[in-house]
Amino acid sequence: MSDIGRLLIMTGVVLVIFGLFVSVVGKLPGDIVIKKDNFTFYFPIATLILLSIILSFLFYLFSKLF
């Protein structure tokens, strides 16, 4: 059970760090923002790539534990 606990703590720490970074920066370089008169299009490519890398790493760790 200690392995699951460490994984959960590590997941929480990574999510807190990611959340703080996104809230401080607002958006990452590479995110697409198009603003027109009454229209704003926001596509967070860099944020999605970073989130994908983090989740892939966590799933990799989870598969190694079990």
All heavy atoms as TSV, in Angstrom:
chain	resi	resn	atom	element	x	y	z
A	1	MET	N	N	0.802	-1.198	0.000
A	1	MET	CA	C	0.000	0.000	0.000
A	1	MET	C	C	0.844	1.261	0.000
A	1	MET	O	O	0.383	2.305	-0.402
A	1	MET	CB	C	-0.920	0.018	1.233
A	1	MET	CG	C	-2.203	-0.752	1.072
A	1	MET	SD	S	-3.092	-0.327	-0.397
A	1	MET	CE	C	-4.488	0.472	0.270
A	2	SER	N	N	2.069	1.198	0.439
A	2	SER	CA	C	2.889	2.402	0.488
A	2	SER	C	C	3.233	2.902	-0.912
A	2	SER	O	O	3.427	4.092	-1.106
A	2	SER	CB	C	4.163	2.152	1.289
A	2	SER	OG	O	4.983	1.207	0.625
A	3	ASP	N	N	3.298	1.981	-1.887
A	3	ASP	CA	C	3.568	2.411	-3.265
A	3	ASP	C	C	2.412	3.233	-3.824
A	3	ASP	O	O	2.626	4.231	-4.506
A	3	ASP	CB	C	3.814	1.202	-4.165
A	3	ASP	CG	C	5.131	0.514	-3.878
A	3	ASP	OD1	O	6.035	1.180	-3.329
A	3	ASP	OD2	O	5.256	-0.677	-4.195
A	4	ILE	N	N	1.188	2.810	-3.516
A	4	ILE	CA	C	0.021	3.560	-3.975
A	4	ILE	C	C	-0.017	4.932	-3.311
A	4	ILE	O	O	-0.322	5.940	-3.947
A	4	ILE	CB	C	-1.276	2.777	-3.685
A	4	ILE	CG1	C	-1.325	1.503	-4.522
A	4	ILE	CG2	C	-2.503	3.634	-3.969
A	4	ILE	CD1	C	-2.472	0.592	-4.185
A	5	GLY	N	N	0.328	4.973	-2.036
A	5	GLY	CA	C	0.362	6.253	-1.325
A	5	GLY	C	C	1.374	7.210	-1.915
A	5	GLY	O	O	1.097	8.397	-2.098
A	6	ARG	N	N	2.565	6.688	-2.232
A	6	ARG	CA	C	3.586	7.547	-2.849
A	6	ARG	C	C	3.129	8.044	-4.212
A	6	ARG	O	O	3.366	9.201	-4.567
A	6	ARG	CB	C	4.902	6.779	-2.995
A	6	ARG	CG	C	5.677	6.752	-1.730
A	6	ARG	CD	C	7.058	6.181	-1.984
A	6	ARG	NE	N	7.179	5.089	-1.021
A	6	ARG	CZ	C	7.801	3.962	-1.205
A	6	ARG	NH1	N	8.408	3.723	-2.331
A	6	ARG	NH2	N	7.852	3.057	-0.278
A	7	LEU	N	N	2.482	7.160	-4.980
A	7	LEU	CA	C	1.988	7.558	-6.304
A	7	LEU	C	C	0.937	8.655	-6.175
A	7	LEU	O	O	0.959	9.636	-6.925
A	7	LEU	CB	C	1.414	6.359	-7.050
A	7	LEU	CG	C	0.840	6.659	-8.428
A	7	LEU	CD1	C	1.947	7.076	-9.386
A	7	LEU	CD2	C	0.107	5.464	-8.962
A	8	LEU	N	N	0.031	8.514	-5.220
A	8	LEU	CA	C	-1.003	9.528	-5.032
A	8	LEU	C	C	-0.409	10.859	-4.575
A	8	LEU	O	O	-0.827	11.923	-5.035
A	8	LEU	CB	C	-2.048	9.042	-4.028
A	8	LEU	CG	C	-2.974	7.936	-4.522
A	8	LEU	CD1	C	-3.842	7.439	-3.381
A	8	LEU	CD2	C	-3.814	8.408	-5.680
A	9	ILE	N	N	0.572	10.805	-3.690
A	9	ILE	CA	C	1.226	12.036	-3.242
A	9	ILE	C	C	1.959	12.692	-4.394
A	9	ILE	O	O	1.876	13.910	-4.601
A	9	ILE	CB	C	2.171	11.745	-2.064
A	9	ILE	CG1	C	1.364	11.396	-0.826
A	9	ILE	CG2	C	3.085	12.932	-1.787
A	9	ILE	CD1	C	2.185	10.886	0.328
A	10	MET	N	N	2.680	11.901	-5.196
A	10	MET	CA	C	3.418	12.444	-6.332
A	10	MET	C	C	2.461	13.046	-7.363
A	10	MET	O	O	2.719	14.120	-7.912
A	10	MET	CB	C	4.271	11.349	-6.982
A	10	MET	CG	C	5.353	11.865	-7.862
A	10	MET	SD	S	6.608	10.664	-8.314
A	10	MET	CE	C	5.755	9.148	-8.488
A	11	THR	N	N	1.335	12.362	-7.597
A	11	THR	CA	C	0.337	12.887	-8.530
A	11	THR	C	C	-0.216	14.218	-8.034
A	11	THR	O	O	-0.355	15.167	-8.803
A	11	THR	CB	C	-0.813	11.874	-8.691
A	11	THR	OG1	O	-0.290	10.628	-9.127
A	11	THR	CG2	C	-1.840	12.369	-9.687
A	12	GLY	N	N	-0.514	14.289	-6.754
A	12	GLY	CA	C	-1.024	15.528	-6.187
A	12	GLY	C	C	-0.031	16.667	-6.283
A	12	GLY	O	O	-0.390	17.797	-6.623
A	13	VAL	N	N	1.233	16.389	-6.006
A	13	VAL	CA	C	2.268	17.422	-6.083
A	13	VAL	C	C	2.410	17.928	-7.514
A	13	VAL	O	O	2.501	19.134	-7.757
A	13	VAL	CB	C	3.613	16.887	-5.538
A	13	VAL	CG1	C	4.754	17.826	-5.865
A	13	VAL	CG2	C	3.525	16.664	-4.048
A	14	VAL	N	N	2.420	17.000	-8.472
A	14	VAL	CA	C	2.555	17.404	-9.881
A	14	VAL	C	C	1.362	18.256	-10.302
A	14	VAL	O	O	1.528	19.285	-10.967
A	14	VAL	CB	C	2.709	16.161	-10.789
A	14	VAL	CG1	C	2.538	16.518	-12.249
A	14	VAL	CG2	C	4.059	15.507	-10.562
A	15	LEU	N	N	0.159	17.861	-9.907
A	15	LEU	CA	C	-1.025	18.631	-10.282
A	15	LEU	C	C	-1.041	20.009	-9.620
A	15	LEU	O	O	-1.454	20.992	-10.242
A	15	LEU	CB	C	-2.295	17.855	-9.927
A	15	LEU	CG	C	-2.586	16.649	-10.808
A	15	LEU	CD1	C	-3.790	15.886	-10.277
A	15	LEU	CD2	C	-2.806	17.061	-12.250
A	16	VAL	N	N	-0.594	20.099	-8.376
A	16	VAL	CA	C	-0.533	21.401	-7.706
A	16	VAL	C	C	0.473	22.313	-8.393
A	16	VAL	O	O	0.202	23.490	-8.643
A	16	VAL	CB	C	-0.189	21.227	-6.203
A	16	VAL	CG1	C	0.201	22.544	-5.571
A	16	VAL	CG2	C	-1.361	20.615	-5.469
A	17	ILE	N	N	1.647	21.774	-8.725
A	17	ILE	CA	C	2.669	22.573	-9.416
A	17	ILE	C	C	2.148	23.033	-10.776
A	17	ILE	O	O	2.301	24.198	-11.151
A	17	ILE	CB	C	3.982	21.788	-9.549
A	17	ILE	CG1	C	4.631	21.621	-8.177
A	17	ILE	CG2	C	4.942	22.476	-10.506
A	17	ILE	CD1	C	5.807	20.674	-8.162
A	18	PHE	N	N	1.520	22.130	-11.519
A	18	PHE	CA	C	0.965	22.484	-12.828
A	18	PHE	C	C	-0.126	23.538	-12.681
A	18	PHE	O	O	-0.175	24.512	-13.434
A	18	PHE	CB	C	0.411	21.236	-13.518
A	18	PHE	CG	C	-0.140	21.495	-14.888
A	18	PHE	CD1	C	0.713	21.753	-15.945
A	18	PHE	CD2	C	-1.498	21.484	-15.113
A	18	PHE	CE1	C	0.211	21.995	-17.211
A	18	PHE	CE2	C	-2.011	21.725	-16.373
A	18	PHE	CZ	C	-1.152	21.984	-17.420
A	19	GLY	N	N	-1.000	23.382	-11.679
A	19	GLY	CA	C	-2.068	24.355	-11.444
A	19	GLY	C	C	-1.537	25.724	-11.072
A	19	GLY	O	O	-2.029	26.743	-11.545
A	20	LEU	N	N	-0.523	25.761	-10.218
A	20	LEU	CA	C	0.080	27.045	-9.845
A	20	LEU	C	C	0.750	27.710	-11.045
A	20	LEU	O	O	0.626	28.919	-11.233
A	20	LEU	CB	C	1.104	26.843	-8.727
A	20	LEU	CG	C	0.533	26.533	-7.348
A	20	LEU	CD1	C	1.664	26.183	-6.393
A	20	LEU	CD2	C	-0.275	27.704	-6.836
A	21	PHE	N	N	1.441	26.922	-11.849
A	21	PHE	CA	C	2.109	27.472	-13.022
A	21	PHE	C	C	1.101	28.071	-13.994
A	21	PHE	O	O	1.282	29.190	-14.472
A	21	PHE	CB	C	2.937	26.386	-13.714
A	21	PHE	CG	C	3.686	26.881	-14.909
A	21	PHE	CD1	C	4.840	27.635	-14.753
A	21	PHE	CD2	C	3.254	26.600	-16.193
A	21	PHE	CE1	C	5.534	28.099	-15.850
A	21	PHE	CE2	C	3.942	27.063	-17.291
A	21	PHE	CZ	C	5.086	27.812	-17.122
A	22	VAL	N	N	0.023	27.345	-14.262
A	22	VAL	CA	C	-0.978	27.845	-15.205
A	22	VAL	C	C	-1.702	29.061	-14.642
A	22	VAL	O	O	-1.991	30.013	-15.372
A	22	VAL	CB	C	-1.976	26.719	-15.567
A	22	VAL	CG1	C	-3.164	27.259	-16.328
A	22	VAL	CG2	C	-1.276	25.646	-16.384
A	23	SER	N	N	-1.963	29.078	-13.332
A	23	SER	CA	C	-2.656	30.236	-12.768
A	23	SER	C	C	-1.769	31.476	-12.720
A	23	SER	O	O	-2.261	32.591	-12.858
A	23	SER	CB	C	-3.177	29.907	-11.373
A	23	SER	OG	O	-2.111	29.716	-10.478
A	24	VAL	N	N	-0.471	31.301	-12.538
A	24	VAL	CA	C	0.444	32.445	-12.505
A	24	VAL	C	C	0.717	32.954	-13.911
A	24	VAL	O	O	0.639	34.154	-14.173
A	24	VAL	CB	C	1.765	32.079	-11.782
A	24	VAL	CG1	C	2.812	33.154	-11.982
A	24	VAL	CG2	C	1.512	31.843	-10.314
A	25	VAL	N	N	1.031	32.052	-14.824
A	25	VAL	CA	C	1.383	32.446	-16.184
A	25	VAL	C	C	0.142	32.798	-16.992
A	25	VAL	O	O	0.170	33.698	-17.818
A	25	VAL	CB	C	2.193	31.314	-16.869
A	25	VAL	CG1	C	2.445	31.625	-18.322
A	25	VAL	CG2	C	3.500	31.086	-16.145
A	26	GLY	N	N	-0.950	32.098	-16.766
A	26	GLY	CA	C	-2.171	32.361	-17.520
A	26	GLY	C	C	-2.273	31.489	-18.752
A	26	GLY	O	O	-3.241	30.803	-18.956
A	27	LYS	N	N	-1.255	31.502	-19.546
A	27	LYS	CA	C	-1.194	30.631	-20.714
A	27	LYS	C	C	0.263	30.383	-21.043
A	27	LYS	O	O	1.133	31.178	-20.723
A	27	LYS	CB	C	-1.927	31.215	-21.906
A	27	LYS	CG	C	-1.299	32.449	-22.516
A	27	LYS	CD	C	-2.093	32.870	-23.731
A	27	LYS	CE	C	-1.336	33.901	-24.523
A	27	LYS	NZ	N	-0.286	33.370	-25.329
A	28	LEU	N	N	0.515	29.267	-21.667
A	28	LEU	CA	C	1.877	28.909	-22.032
A	28	LEU	C	C	2.214	29.459	-23.411
A	28	LEU	O	O	1.324	29.661	-24.242
A	28	LEU	CB	C	2.032	27.387	-22.049
A	28	LEU	CG	C	1.848	26.666	-20.720
A	28	LEU	CD1	C	1.918	25.164	-20.940
A	28	LEU	CD2	C	2.896	27.087	-19.738
A	29	PRO	N	N	3.497	29.691	-23.674
A	29	PRO	CA	C	3.883	30.050	-25.033
A	29	PRO	C	C	3.542	28.882	-25.959
A	29	PRO	O	O	3.808	27.742	-25.635
A	29	PRO	CB	C	5.388	30.256	-24.953
A	29	PRO	CG	C	5.721	30.329	-23.514
A	29	PRO	CD	C	4.616	29.677	-22.760
A	30	GLY	N	N	2.930	29.150	-27.047
A	30	GLY	CA	C	2.507	28.097	-27.960
A	30	GLY	C	C	1.005	27.919	-27.965
A	30	GLY	O	O	0.462	27.256	-28.835
A	31	ASP	N	N	0.319	28.491	-26.985
A	31	ASP	CA	C	-1.138	28.472	-26.983
A	31	ASP	C	C	-1.634	29.490	-28.004
A	31	ASP	O	O	-1.099	30.582	-28.121
A	31	ASP	CB	C	-1.689	28.815	-25.604
A	31	ASP	CG	C	-1.415	27.732	-24.582
A	31	ASP	OD1	O	-1.010	26.629	-24.978
A	31	ASP	OD2	O	-1.607	27.994	-23.387
A	32	ILE	N	N	-2.661	29.120	-28.739
A	32	ILE	CA	C	-3.179	29.971	-29.808
A	32	ILE	C	C	-4.355	30.785	-29.285
A	32	ILE	O	O	-5.306	30.237	-28.740
A	32	ILE	CB	C	-3.628	29.121	-31.009
A	32	ILE	CG1	C	-2.426	28.380	-31.590
A	32	ILE	CG2	C	-4.304	29.983	-32.062
A	32	ILE	CD1	C	-2.787	27.382	-32.648
A	33	VAL	N	N	-4.275	32.100	-29.429
A	33	VAL	CA	C	-5.368	32.998	-29.040
A	33	VAL	C	C	-5.649	33.925	-30.211
A	33	VAL	O	O	-4.774	34.633	-30.684
A	33	VAL	CB	C	-5.002	33.832	-27.794
A	33	VAL	CG1	C	-6.138	34.776	-27.453
A	33	VAL	CG2	C	-4.666	32.946	-26.618
A	34	ILE	N	N	-6.890	33.895	-30.686
A	34	ILE	CA	C	-7.320	34.780	-31.775
A	34	ILE	C	C	-8.460	35.638	-31.236
A	34	ILE	O	O	-9.488	35.121	-30.814
A	34	ILE	CB	C	-7.796	33.974	-32.997
A	34	ILE	CG1	C	-6.645	33.107	-33.531
A	34	ILE	CG2	C	-8.331	34.907	-34.077
A	34	ILE	CD1	C	-7.058	32.134	-34.608
A	35	LYS	N	N	-8.252	36.946	-31.240
A	35	LYS	CA	C	-9.269	37.868	-30.742
A	35	LYS	C	C	-9.769	38.736	-31.894
A	35	LYS	O	O	-8.994	39.372	-32.585
A	35	LYS	CB	C	-8.709	38.758	-29.637
A	35	LYS	CG	C	-8.361	38.005	-28.384
A	35	LYS	CD	C	-7.873	38.941	-27.297
A	35	LYS	CE	C	-7.530	38.157	-26.057
A	35	LYS	NZ	N	-7.069	39.004	-24.970
A	36	LYS	N	N	-11.070	38.725	-32.084
A	36	LYS	CA	C	-11.728	39.596	-33.062
A	36	LYS	C	C	-12.682	40.497	-32.289
A	36	LYS	O	O	-12.641	40.547	-31.069
A	36	LYS	CB	C	-12.477	38.744	-34.089
A	36	LYS	CG	C	-11.591	37.802	-34.884
A	36	LYS	CD	C	-11.124	38.417	-36.144
A	36	LYS	CE	C	-10.233	37.392	-36.860
A	36	LYS	NZ	N	-10.055	37.663	-38.206
A	37	ASP	N	N	-13.575	41.173	-32.962
A	37	ASP	CA	C	-14.476	42.127	-32.320
A	37	ASP	C	C	-15.244	41.515	-31.144
A	37	ASP	O	O	-15.056	41.888	-30.006
A	37	ASP	CB	C	-15.462	42.700	-33.336
A	37	ASP	CG	C	-14.746	43.506	-34.408
A	37	ASP	OD1	O	-13.697	44.092	-34.080
A	37	ASP	OD2	O	-15.226	43.538	-35.546
A	38	ASN	N	N	-16.145	40.594	-31.424
A	38	ASN	CA	C	-16.951	39.962	-30.379
A	38	ASN	C	C	-16.667	38.475	-30.274
A	38	ASN	O	O	-17.536	37.696	-29.876
A	38	ASN	CB	C	-18.450	40.162	-30.664
A	38	ASN	CG	C	-18.851	41.606	-30.533
A	38	ASN	OD1	O	-18.281	42.330	-29.721
A	38	ASN	ND2	N	-19.808	42.019	-31.336
A	39	PHE	N	N	-15.455	38.076	-30.615
A	39	PHE	CA	C	-15.133	36.655	-30.688
A	39	PHE	C	C	-13.711	36.429	-30.191
A	39	PHE	O	O	-12.792	37.158	-30.554
A	39	PHE	CB	C	-15.269	36.180	-32.147
A	39	PHE	CG	C	-14.879	34.752	-32.355
A	39	PHE	CD1	C	-15.727	33.734	-31.975
A	39	PHE	CD2	C	-13.668	34.429	-32.943
A	39	PHE	CE1	C	-15.372	32.416	-32.176
A	39	PHE	CE2	C	-13.307	33.120	-33.148
A	39	PHE	CZ	C	-14.169	32.110	-32.759
A	40	THR	N	N	-13.541	35.444	-29.333
A	40	THR	CA	C	-12.209	35.049	-28.877
A	40	THR	C	C	-12.090	33.541	-29.007
A	40	THR	O	O	-12.927	32.790	-28.497
A	40	THR	CB	C	-11.985	35.446	-27.405
A	40	THR	OG1	O	-12.132	36.854	-27.279
A	40	THR	CG2	C	-10.593	35.051	-26.946
A	41	PHE	N	N	-11.065	33.098	-29.719
A	41	PHE	CA	C	-10.792	31.682	-29.898
A	41	PHE	C	C	-9.496	31.361	-29.168
A	41	PHE	O	O	-8.470	31.987	-29.398
A	41	PHE	CB	C	-10.650	31.335	-31.388
A	41	PHE	CG	C	-10.304	29.895	-31.633
A	41	PHE	CD1	C	-11.259	28.913	-31.495
A	41	PHE	CD2	C	-9.015	29.532	-31.993
A	41	PHE	CE1	C	-10.945	27.585	-31.710
A	41	PHE	CE2	C	-8.688	28.203	-32.216
A	41	PHE	CZ	C	-9.655	27.235	-32.080
A	42	TYR	N	N	-9.554	30.396	-28.255
A	42	TYR	CA	C	-8.392	30.007	-27.469
A	42	TYR	C	C	-8.185	28.513	-27.612
A	42	TYR	O	O	-9.067	27.708	-27.288
A	42	TYR	CB	C	-8.618	30.378	-25.991
A	42	TYR	CG	C	-7.487	29.968	-25.081
A	42	TYR	CD1	C	-6.256	30.588	-25.157
A	42	TYR	CD2	C	-7.664	28.964	-24.150
A	42	TYR	CE1	C	-5.214	30.215	-24.327
A	42	TYR	CE2	C	-6.630	28.590	-23.317
A	42	TYR	CZ	C	-5.416	29.211	-23.411
A	42	TYR	OH	O	-4.387	28.836	-22.595
A	43	PHE	N	N	-7.027	28.098	-28.119
A	43	PHE	CA	C	-6.689	26.687	-28.264
A	43	PHE	C	C	-5.352	26.440	-27.577
A	43	PHE	O	O	-4.296	26.839	-28.076
A	43	PHE	CB	C	-6.626	26.291	-29.738
A	43	PHE	CG	C	-6.493	24.806	-29.926
A	43	PHE	CD1	C	-7.547	23.968	-29.619
A	43	PHE	CD2	C	-5.316	24.256	-30.386
A	43	PHE	CE1	C	-7.434	22.601	-29.781
A	43	PHE	CE2	C	-5.196	22.893	-30.551
A	43	PHE	CZ	C	-6.256	22.062	-30.245
A	44	PRO	N	N	-5.366	25.784	-26.416
A	44	PRO	CA	C	-4.153	25.623	-25.602
A	44	PRO	C	C	-3.287	24.440	-26.045
A	44	PRO	O	O	-3.219	23.422	-25.364
A	44	PRO	CB	C	-4.721	25.417	-24.205
A	44	PRO	CG	C	-6.029	24.746	-24.443
A	44	PRO	CD	C	-6.557	25.329	-25.725
A	45	ILE	N	N	-2.602	24.562	-27.172
A	45	ILE	CA	C	-1.789	23.461	-27.686
A	45	ILE	C	C	-0.657	23.113	-26.716
A	45	ILE	O	O	-0.474	21.946	-26.367
A	45	ILE	CB	C	-1.209	23.806	-29.071
A	45	ILE	CG1	C	-2.325	23.846	-30.111
A	45	ILE	CG2	C	-0.158	22.793	-29.492
A	45	ILE	CD1	C	-1.867	24.249	-31.465
A	46	ALA	N	N	0.100	24.086	-26.275
A	46	ALA	CA	C	1.235	23.818	-25.387
A	46	ALA	C	C	0.767	23.254	-24.048
A	46	ALA	O	O	1.395	22.338	-23.500
A	46	ALA	CB	C	2.041	25.091	-25.173
A	47	THR	N	N	-0.331	23.749	-23.536
A	47	THR	CA	C	-0.868	23.244	-22.277
A	47	THR	C	C	-1.310	21.795	-22.429
A	47	THR	O	O	-1.049	20.964	-21.556
A	47	THR	CB	C	-2.049	24.112	-21.818
A	47	THR	OG1	O	-1.625	25.467	-21.737
A	47	THR	CG2	C	-2.574	23.669	-20.473
A	48	LEU	N	N	-1.954	21.465	-23.535
A	48	LEU	CA	C	-2.393	20.098	-23.771
A	48	LEU	C	C	-1.216	19.143	-23.936
A	48	LEU	O	O	-1.248	18.007	-23.457
A	48	LEU	CB	C	-3.303	20.037	-25.002
A	48	LEU	CG	C	-4.658	20.717	-24.851
A	48	LEU	CD1	C	-5.413	20.691	-26.171
A	48	LEU	CD2	C	-5.470	20.047	-23.763
A	49	ILE	N	N	-0.155	19.589	-24.613
A	49	ILE	CA	C	1.028	18.745	-24.775
A	49	ILE	C	C	1.695	18.500	-23.428
A	49	ILE	O	O	2.065	17.361	-23.105
A	49	ILE	CB	C	2.013	19.381	-25.776
A	49	ILE	CG1	C	1.425	19.344	-27.183
A	49	ILE	CG2	C	3.368	18.682	-25.740
A	49	ILE	CD1	C	2.214	20.120	-28.202
A	50	LEU	N	N	1.833	19.535	-22.617
A	50	LEU	CA	C	2.436	19.388	-21.298
A	50	LEU	C	C	1.594	18.475	-20.411
A	50	LEU	O	O	2.125	17.596	-19.717
A	50	LEU	CB	C	2.606	20.753	-20.634
A	50	LEU	CG	C	3.283	20.769	-19.282
A	50	LEU	CD1	C	4.702	20.223	-19.385
A	50	LEU	CD2	C	3.307	22.173	-18.721
A	51	LEU	N	N	0.293	18.636	-20.433
A	51	LEU	CA	C	-0.593	17.786	-19.659
A	51	LEU	C	C	-0.514	16.336	-20.135
A	51	LEU	O	O	-0.519	15.405	-19.320
A	51	LEU	CB	C	-2.025	18.307	-19.747
A	51	LEU	CG	C	-3.060	17.639	-18.873
A	51	LEU	CD1	C	-2.691	17.810	-17.400
A	51	LEU	CD2	C	-4.426	18.225	-19.137
A	52	SER	N	N	-0.401	16.118	-21.430
A	52	SER	CA	C	-0.267	14.774	-21.982
A	52	SER	C	C	1.030	14.109	-21.517
A	52	SER	O	O	1.039	12.923	-21.168
A	52	SER	CB	C	-0.309	14.830	-23.504
A	52	SER	OG	O	-0.055	13.564	-24.044
A	53	ILE	N	N	2.112	14.863	-21.496
A	53	ILE	CA	C	3.393	14.316	-21.032
A	53	ILE	C	C	3.300	13.939	-19.557
A	53	ILE	O	O	3.750	12.858	-19.153
A	53	ILE	CB	C	4.526	15.330	-21.279
A	53	ILE	CG1	C	4.793	15.464	-22.767
A	53	ILE	CG2	C	5.799	14.924	-20.545
A	53	ILE	CD1	C	5.708	16.618	-23.129
A	54	ILE	N	N	2.710	14.793	-18.746
A	54	ILE	CA	C	2.580	14.517	-17.314
A	54	ILE	C	C	1.714	13.284	-17.077
A	54	ILE	O	O	2.072	12.388	-16.310
A	54	ILE	CB	C	2.015	15.745	-16.572
A	54	ILE	CG1	C	3.042	16.873	-16.575
A	54	ILE	CG2	C	1.608	15.398	-15.156
A	54	ILE	CD1	C	2.495	18.194	-16.098
A	55	LEU	N	N	0.571	13.207	-17.754
A	55	LEU	CA	C	-0.306	12.054	-17.575
A	55	LEU	C	C	0.330	10.765	-18.084
A	55	LEU	O	O	0.169	9.708	-17.463
A	55	LEU	CB	C	-1.645	12.305	-18.269
A	55	LEU	CG	C	-2.552	13.318	-17.597
A	55	LEU	CD1	C	-3.791	13.570	-18.455
A	55	LEU	CD2	C	-2.944	12.855	-16.212
A	56	SER	N	N	1.054	10.835	-19.187
A	56	SER	CA	C	1.748	9.648	-19.696
A	56	SER	C	C	2.776	9.142	-18.699
A	56	SER	O	O	2.899	7.939	-18.461
A	56	SER	CB	C	2.436	9.947	-21.031
A	56	SER	OG	O	1.502	10.263	-22.008
A	57	PHE	N	N	3.507	10.068	-18.085
A	57	PHE	CA	C	4.497	9.692	-17.078
A	57	PHE	C	C	3.824	9.058	-15.861
A	57	PHE	O	O	4.291	8.040	-15.341
A	57	PHE	CB	C	5.309	10.924	-16.670
A	57	PHE	CG	C	6.327	10.641	-15.609
A	57	PHE	CD1	C	7.445	9.877	-15.895
A	57	PHE	CD2	C	6.158	11.132	-14.328
A	57	PHE	CE1	C	8.379	9.605	-14.917
A	57	PHE	CE2	C	7.085	10.869	-13.346
A	57	PHE	CZ	C	8.206	10.099	-13.639
A	58	LEU	N	N	2.711	9.635	-15.429
A	58	LEU	CA	C	2.005	9.075	-14.280
A	58	LEU	C	C	1.436	7.693	-14.578
A	58	LEU	O	O	1.512	6.789	-13.742
A	58	LEU	CB	C	0.905	10.026	-13.826
A	58	LEU	CG	C	1.383	11.325	-13.194
A	58	LEU	CD1	C	0.207	12.235	-12.894
A	58	LEU	CD2	C	2.173	11.046	-11.925
A	59	PHE	N	N	0.873	7.498	-15.760
A	59	PHE	CA	C	0.371	6.183	-16.140
A	59	PHE	C	C	1.511	5.167	-16.269
A	59	PHE	O	O	1.338	3.994	-15.940
A	59	PHE	CB	C	-0.450	6.238	-17.433
A	59	PHE	CG	C	-1.816	6.815	-17.245
A	59	PHE	CD1	C	-2.267	7.823	-18.065
A	59	PHE	CD2	C	-2.656	6.360	-16.234
A	59	PHE	CE1	C	-3.535	8.355	-17.909
A	59	PHE	CE2	C	-3.916	6.882	-16.058
A	59	PHE	CZ	C	-4.368	7.882	-16.899
A	60	TYR	N	N	2.653	5.605	-16.742
A	60	TYR	CA	C	3.835	4.738	-16.822
A	60	TYR	C	C	4.244	4.288	-15.416
A	60	TYR	O	O	4.484	3.098	-15.188
A	60	TYR	CB	C	4.979	5.457	-17.521
A	60	TYR	CG	C	6.288	4.709	-17.444
A	60	TYR	CD1	C	6.519	3.611	-18.258
A	60	TYR	CD2	C	7.287	5.114	-16.559
A	60	TYR	CE1	C	7.714	2.915	-18.192
A	60	TYR	CE2	C	8.481	4.424	-16.478
A	60	TYR	CZ	C	8.696	3.334	-17.293
A	60	TYR	OH	O	9.869	2.645	-17.214
A	61	LEU	N	N	4.296	5.232	-14.485
A	61	LEU	CA	C	4.640	4.875	-13.112
A	61	LEU	C	C	3.602	3.937	-12.508
A	61	LEU	O	O	3.940	2.980	-11.818
A	61	LEU	CB	C	4.758	6.131	-12.248
A	61	LEU	CG	C	5.988	7.001	-12.458
A	61	LEU	CD1	C	5.911	8.222	-11.561
A	61	LEU	CD2	C	7.255	6.218	-12.184
A	62	PHE	N	N	2.332	4.216	-12.775
A	62	PHE	CA	C	1.268	3.387	-12.242
A	62	PHE	C	C	1.348	1.964	-12.794
A	62	PHE	O	O	1.141	1.005	-12.068
A	62	PHE	CB	C	-0.076	4.024	-12.587
A	62	PHE	CG	C	-1.248	3.380	-11.900
A	62	PHE	CD1	C	-1.432	3.548	-10.542
A	62	PHE	CD2	C	-2.148	2.613	-12.609
A	62	PHE	CE1	C	-2.507	2.967	-9.902
A	62	PHE	CE2	C	-3.215	2.019	-11.982
A	62	PHE	CZ	C	-3.398	2.190	-10.616
A	63	SER	N	N	1.682	1.822	-14.082
A	63	SER	CA	C	1.779	0.470	-14.666
A	63	SER	C	C	2.991	-0.282	-14.119
A	63	SER	O	O	2.961	-1.504	-14.026
A	63	SER	CB	C	1.864	0.564	-16.191
A	63	SER	OG	O	3.107	1.109	-16.592
A	64	LYS	N	N	4.055	0.410	-13.752
A	64	LYS	CA	C	5.227	-0.250	-13.178
A	64	LYS	C	C	4.968	-0.735	-11.756
A	64	LYS	O	O	5.582	-1.693	-11.308
A	64	LYS	CB	C	6.446	0.695	-13.182
A	64	LYS	CG	C	7.010	0.935	-14.556
A	64	LYS	CD	C	7.575	-0.345	-15.097
A	64	LYS	CE	C	8.175	-0.134	-16.449
A	64	LYS	NZ	N	8.670	-1.358	-17.039
A	65	LEU	N	N	4.070	-0.061	-11.038
A	65	LEU	CA	C	3.774	-0.464	-9.670
A	65	LEU	C	C	2.895	-1.705	-9.608
A	65	LEU	O	O	2.946	-2.462	-8.650
A	65	LEU	CB	C	3.102	0.683	-8.916
A	65	LEU	CG	C	3.983	1.895	-8.631
A	65	LEU	CD1	C	3.173	2.999	-7.969
A	65	LEU	CD2	C	5.141	1.494	-7.736
A	66	PHE	N	N	2.068	-1.915	-10.619
A	66	PHE	CA	C	1.154	-3.053	-10.593
A	66	PHE	C	C	1.471	-3.969	-11.709
A	66	PHE	O	O	1.208	-4.199	-12.668
A	66	PHE	CB	C	-0.290	-2.583	-10.640
A	66	PHE	CG	C	-0.650	-1.734	-9.453
A	66	PHE	CD1	C	-0.734	-0.362	-9.553
A	66	PHE	CD2	C	-0.864	-2.322	-8.220
A	66	PHE	CE1	C	-1.061	0.411	-8.468
A	66	PHE	CE2	C	-1.185	-1.546	-7.128
A	66	PHE	CZ	C	-1.290	-0.185	-7.247
